[in-house]
């Protein structure tokens, strides 16, 4: 898929959902997708990973959501473990932006998230937002703390998220779309072309 592929007046925007292991990427896509998501989950084998969950994504998750009659988002979820990092690059081809999922209850995994963010910065210059997931958990760290621990400047949105809640997932995606739109030159927008 090319960047923002246009087919018969339909705009299909590719968005990548990434993050460390067990950050909530699969659930994020399941909560918002208009279709039953395609998933490549397999049983977890390492004991330390099995403590967090029983299945893990090994290739990708895929879902779609129609914004309106003309615009759809194609959501591609990456595997979280670094041993599958070759998929990050493949899934990022043609993406207009990406969401970095962070488990707000597991600060021990922030270093892994930082490595993932560094790798994505090498792969693509697409805009991104950070979703501080599990904000409904009393143990969740505040969004401001997540921002500080990840060393993110204020221009990078860090948003509260609950991956099981469609409304917060929608807010994260709409914020990413605003970030993408802000990068589109004014001369390329339909309203300036008709002026």
N, C-alpha and C positions, 0 to 999 in steps of 0.2 A: 504494500500500500504506500503510495506517495504521500507526502505531507498534505493533509487535508484533501483527500481524493474527492473529486466532484464527478458524480455519475448521474446523468439524466436529471439534472437540477437537484440532486440529493447530495448533501455534504456529509461525509463520514469522517469524523475526527478521531484519530487514534490517541488514546491516553494510556499511559503505563501506571500501574499501581505496584509500588515496590516497598520494601522494608525488610527488616531482619526477620529471622525465624519466629513464627508465632506472633507477629505484630498485628494480625487481623486482616490481611490482604484478601484472602478468599471470602471471608464474611462480608467485607466491604462491598465486593462485587455482587455477592448473593443478595445483599440488602437492597440494591438499586436496580439490578438488571431486569429488563423487560422480558428476557428469555431465561429458560433454565440454563444457568452458566455451564460452560464446558469446563471440566476440571480434570487435572491429572494428579489426583491425590493417591498416594500409596502409603502403606503401613510404615510407621517410623521404626527404624531398627536400632539406632544408638540409644542406650539407656538414658543418657542425660537429656536427649531430645524428647524421649517418650514421657518424661516427667511433665512436660508442658502440654503435649497433645499426642493423639494416637495416629493421625494421618498428616501427611505433608505434601505440598505441591512439588513435583519434580520437573515439570516443564513449564506449564502455564495454566492460568485460569482465564476464561474469556466470557464476557457478557456485553450486552448492548443496552443503551437507553436512548429513547427518542426524546430530543429536546423539543422539537416541533415536527411538522410534516416534512420539513426539508433538512433538518440537522439531526444527526445521530452521533452518539459517542460510542466508540468501540473501546472497551476496557480490557486491557491485557495485564493480568497479574503475574508477577515474576515469582520464581522460587526464592525463598529467603536465605537459604544456606549458601555460604561462599563457594562450596564445592560445585554449585550449579551456576556460577557467575557467568559462564559463557552464554547462558540464555539471556542475561540482562542486555547484552549488546544486541543480540538478534531481535529481542522484543522491542528495543528502543528505536529500531530503524523506522523512520517515518512518523514517529510520535511527535505531536505538537506540544506536549507537556507531560508532567508526571507528578504523582502523589507519593510522598515518602511517609509510610505508616510507621509510627513509633508506639510501642507499648509503654504507656505512661506509668505503669506499675513495675516495670523492670529496668531501673536505671543501670543495672549491670550490663545491659545489652546496648547501651548508648554508644559505646566504642565501636561495636559492630555496625551500628547505624551510620556512624561517622565514616567508616571505611566504605560502606555502600554508597554514601553520598559523594565521597571523593571519586569513586569509580564512575558513578553516573556523570559527574562533572567532566570526566575524561571522554565519556562516550558521546554526550550530547550537550548542546548549549540551550536546550529547550527550558522554558520556565517550569518551576515546580512550587508546590506547597507542601507543608508538613502537617500531617494529621496526628495529633496527640491522642491516641486511641485509649479506650477504656476509662473515659472521664466520668462514667457513672460509678466506678469502683471507689470506695472510700480511701483506698490506698494509692489512688492515682496522684501523681505529682502534678502541680499546677502547670498550665501551659507556659507561663513565664519562666518557670524552672527548666522545662524541656528546652525552650529557646536558648537559655543561658548555657545549659550543659552541651548543647549541640553547636554553640558559638555562632548562631545565625543572626545576621543583621535584621533590622526592623523591616526592610523592604521584602523579606521573605515571609509570607504569611505562615504562621503556626496556629493551627485551629483546633479547638476542642472537638473531639469526635467520639462517637460510640458506633462501632462498625455494625452493630445489630440494629441501629436506628436509622431508617431511611432519610429522615429529615436532616440529621447531621452529616450523613454521607452526601446528600444533595448540596448542602452548604459548602462542603469541601470542594466538590466538583465545580460548582458555580464560581467559587473564588479562583480556582485554577483557570477557568475559562476567561475570567476578567484579566488574569495575568497574561494569558495568551493574547487576548484582544489588545492589551496595552502595547504589545510588541509589533502589532500590525501597523505599517506606515499609513498615515492618514490618506495618502493618495491611493491606497489599495482598498479602502472601504467603499461599499456601494453608494453611500450617501454623498461622498465627495466626487464620485464618478458621474453622478447625475447632475451635479451643480454646474 
